[in-house]
Amino acid sequence: MSTFQGVLGYAKRHKPRIVLLENVYKAPWKDLRTEFENVGYTTFVSKVDTKDFYIPQTRMRGYMIGFNREFATAAGVGLATITTDWANFFEAYSRRASSPFTDFIYSEEDPWLDQIRRELIISQSLEKPRRKVDWLHCRHRYISFRAAYGLGFRKPVTMWENNGTCKFPDGSWLKWAKGQVERIWDTIDINHLRCVAQRDYDNRWKM
């Protein structure tokens, strides 16, 4: 919210003719619109999915545009007209994705993919035994973060245990995964839980 308050404060003080905000699909758009309406803007929100704009990925986002009422009135521009024009302009760019995401990535048999993996193994020393890091140094911070966002204590992706073991989903890059420390494992689980809770998609299909 600190970023939003900064944007709102800038708009209130400097009165730009147009403001454009982007955030997650489930952001409190009604409240955000009210805040900008109160400082002199007429707003419109579009909620979109990237796969409706030719990107082979499900990513739900929201966009809010705000038009400065004072400037629009002085310029003789109808606010209803420009919000409708914006909605039509936005919609004109839509095109349902007609190609699967596999057309945009390396195939499993591609020699370049093997080379990339070999280079990563060398650069990250994945052939070495897994480092032992005292999880207690950062455990409290991670627990507090989970609590603050209501994520609970589940580990649905890594299934890691305090004895240093983990069990990633089939198809994951297990050599890389098992070479990570608890801090990284917990970050992966937290990111997954936030995607499910806030963006309503399962990012395990992207691993």
Secondary structure, DSSP 8 states (H G I E B T S, - for coil): -HHHHHHHHHHHHH--SEEEEEEETTS-HHHHHHHHHHTTEEEEEEEEEGGGBT-SS--EEEEEEEEEHHHHHHTT--HHHHHHHHHHHHHHT-B---S-GGGGS--TT-HHHHHHHHHHHHHTTTTS------THHHHHHHHHHHHHTT--S--TTT---TTS-----TTS-HHHHTTS-HHHHHHHHHHHHHIIIII---GGGG-
